[in-house]
Amino acid sequence: MKILKTTAIILTISSVLVGAFSLLKWSIRQKQFEDWLPAKLEFVGSITTADGNGIPFGCFFGVYKLSDKTLAGINRDKLKFFEDATKARAYKQYDYNMYNSYQKWQKTPIEYTNNNRTFGAGIECARSEGLDESLAKKIELAAFSEGSFYTGHPEGQLLVIPDLGIAVLSGVGD
């Protein structure tokens, strides 16, 4: 009986440690996604995130609720608002990490180029991780019609949808 109790205690402790490690890993990854957003895009929380690092060519996807101040600036200045929003929060001078710099912002619809080719793959990643289908369709509609703004780097895109008050980070690593 004593061996069963000891085994149960060990299994419980192991489960708690695995859970704590998983939560820590998830928190670090969420912070990394947030660090990839330009500082000028103030947000007040995440709506959903997906991280498909368990699949080949890992994928990432995040939807962030923009602050009222950011939305007011976008609605007032349109594309001009984004002129100085090409460096990620994590950017440091002489930083050559592709995730920390973005191309010039453009109006939607998204056009696929060498620096903008993975938006759809990021959405599919998020769907496989449980993204709400209604939200996925709204995001895709905004990405491929007029009224929103986007930028990119070789492995992902950043889409701002003022009508929904959100920023969408989406991509797939090679």
C-alpha positions as CSV (number, residue, x, y, z in Angstrom):
1,M,0.0,0.0,0.0
2,K,2.9,2.4,0.8
3,I,4.4,1.8,-2.6
4,L,1.1,2.7,-4.3
5,K,0.8,5.9,-2.3
6,T,4.4,6.8,-3.1
7,T,3.8,6.1,-6.8
8,A,0.7,8.2,-6.8
9,I,2.6,11.1,-5.2
10,I,5.4,10.9,-7.7
11,L,2.9,10.8,-10.6
12,T,1.1,13.8,-9.2
13,I,4.3,15.8,-8.8
14,S,5.4,14.8,-12.3
15,S,2.0,15.9,-13.7
16,V,2.2,19.3,-11.9
17,L,5.8,19.8,-13.2
18,V,4.9,18.9,-16.8
19,G,1.9,21.3,-16.6
20,A,4.0,24.1,-15.1
21,F,6.6,23.6,-17.8
22,S,4.0,23.6,-20.5
23,L,2.5,26.8,-19.2
24,L,5.9,28.5,-19.0
25,K,6.7,27.5,-22.5
26,W,3.3,28.8,-23.8
27,S,3.8,32.1,-21.9
28,I,7.3,32.6,-23.4
29,R,5.9,31.9,-26.9
30,Q,3.1,34.4,-26.4
31,K,5.5,37.1,-25.3
32,Q,7.6,36.3,-28.4
33,F,4.6,36.9,-30.6
34,E,3.8,40.2,-28.9
35,D,7.4,41.2,-29.3
36,W,7.0,40.8,-33.1
37,L,4.3,43.5,-33.2
38,P,5.5,47.1,-33.9
39,A,5.4,49.2,-30.7
40,K,3.2,51.8,-32.4
41,L,0.4,49.2,-32.5
42,E,-0.9,49.3,-28.9
43,F,-3.1,46.4,-28.0
44,V,-5.2,45.7,-25.0
45,G,-5.0,41.9,-25.1
46,S,-5.0,38.8,-27.3
47,I,-8.2,37.3,-28.7
48,T,-6.6,34.1,-29.8
49,T,-3.2,32.6,-30.6
50,A,-2.1,29.4,-32.3
51,D,1.4,27.9,-32.4
52,G,1.8,24.9,-34.6
53,N,5.5,24.2,-33.8
54,G,4.6,20.5,-33.6
55,I,4.0,20.4,-37.3
56,P,6.7,20.6,-40.1
57,F,7.6,24.1,-40.9
58,G,6.1,25.5,-37.7
59,C,3.3,28.1,-37.9
60,F,2.1,31.0,-35.8
61,F,-1.0,33.0,-35.6
62,G,-2.2,35.7,-33.2
63,V,-5.2,38.0,-33.1
64,Y,-4.8,41.1,-30.9
65,K,-7.4,43.7,-29.8
66,L,-6.1,47.2,-30.7
67,S,-6.3,50.1,-28.2
68,D,-8.8,52.9,-28.8
69,K,-5.8,55.3,-29.2
70,T,-4.3,53.1,-32.0
71,L,-7.6,52.8,-33.8
72,A,-8.2,56.5,-33.6
73,G,-4.8,57.1,-35.2
74,I,-5.4,54.6,-38.0
75,N,-8.9,56.0,-38.7
76,R,-7.6,59.5,-38.8
77,D,-4.3,59.0,-40.7
78,K,-5.0,55.8,-42.8
79,L,-1.9,54.4,-44.4
80,K,0.2,57.3,-43.2
81,F,-0.2,56.0,-39.6
82,F,2.0,53.0,-40.4
83,E,5.0,54.9,-41.9
84,D,7.0,54.5,-38.8
85,A,5.6,51.1,-37.7
86,T,8.1,48.8,-39.4
87,K,10.2,47.7,-36.4
88,A,9.0,45.1,-33.9
89,R,9.0,45.8,-30.2
90,A,12.0,43.4,-29.9
91,Y,14.0,45.3,-32.5
92,K,17.5,46.5,-31.6
93,Q,19.8,48.5,-33.7
94,Y,21.9,46.2,-36.0
95,D,19.3,43.5,-35.5
96,Y,19.0,41.3,-38.6
97,N,16.3,38.9,-37.3
98,M,13.6,38.8,-40.0
99,Y,10.9,38.8,-37.4
100,N,11.9,42.2,-36.1
101,S,11.5,44.2,-39.3
102,Y,8.6,44.6,-41.7
103,Q,8.3,45.8,-45.2
104,K,6.5,49.1,-46.1
105,W,2.8,48.9,-45.1
106,Q,0.2,48.6,-47.9
107,K,-3.6,48.7,-48.3
108,T,-5.4,45.4,-48.7
109,P,-6.1,43.2,-50.6
110,I,-3.0,41.2,-49.7
111,E,-0.8,40.6,-52.8
112,Y,1.5,37.6,-52.6
113,T,5.1,38.4,-53.2
114,N,8.4,37.0,-51.8
115,N,7.8,39.0,-48.6
116,N,4.1,38.3,-48.4
117,R,3.4,34.7,-49.1
118,T,2.3,32.9,-46.0
119,F,-0.9,34.6,-44.7
120,G,-3.2,31.8,-45.8
121,A,-0.9,29.2,-44.4
122,G,-1.0,30.9,-41.0
123,I,-4.8,31.0,-41.0
124,E,-4.9,27.2,-41.9
125,C,-2.5,26.7,-38.9
126,A,-4.9,28.5,-36.7
127,R,-7.8,26.6,-38.0
128,S,-6.0,23.3,-37.2
129,E,-5.4,24.7,-33.7
130,G,-9.1,25.5,-33.2
131,L,-9.6,29.1,-34.5
132,D,-13.3,30.0,-34.5
133,E,-14.4,29.6,-38.1
134,S,-16.5,32.8,-38.0
135,L,-13.5,34.8,-37.0
136,A,-11.3,33.1,-39.6
137,K,-13.8,34.0,-42.4
138,K,-14.0,37.7,-41.2
139,I,-10.1,37.9,-41.2
140,E,-9.8,36.3,-44.7
141,L,-12.5,38.6,-46.1
142,A,-10.6,41.7,-44.7
143,A,-7.3,40.4,-46.0
144,F,-8.4,39.9,-49.5
145,S,-10.7,43.0,-49.9
146,E,-10.2,46.7,-49.4
147,G,-10.3,48.5,-46.1
148,S,-7.4,47.1,-44.1
149,F,-3.6,47.4,-44.0
150,Y,-0.8,44.9,-44.1
151,T,2.9,44.4,-44.1
152,G,5.2,41.4,-44.1
153,H,8.5,39.7,-43.9
154,P,9.6,36.4,-45.6
155,E,7.8,34.2,-43.0
156,G,4.7,36.1,-42.1
157,Q,2.3,38.9,-42.4
158,L,0.8,41.5,-40.1
159,L,-2.7,42.6,-41.0
160,V,-4.6,45.4,-39.2
161,I,-8.3,45.4,-39.6
162,P,-9.7,48.7,-38.3
163,D,-13.3,47.6,-38.8
164,L,-12.8,44.7,-36.4
165,G,-10.4,46.6,-34.1
166,I,-7.7,43.9,-34.4
167,A,-4.2,43.1,-35.6
168,V,-3.5,39.7,-37.0
169,L,0.0,38.1,-37.0
170,S,0.1,35.1,-39.3
171,G,2.9,33.0,-40.8
172,V,4.7,29.8,-41.4
173,G,8.5,29.2,-41.0
174,D,10.5,27.5,-43.8
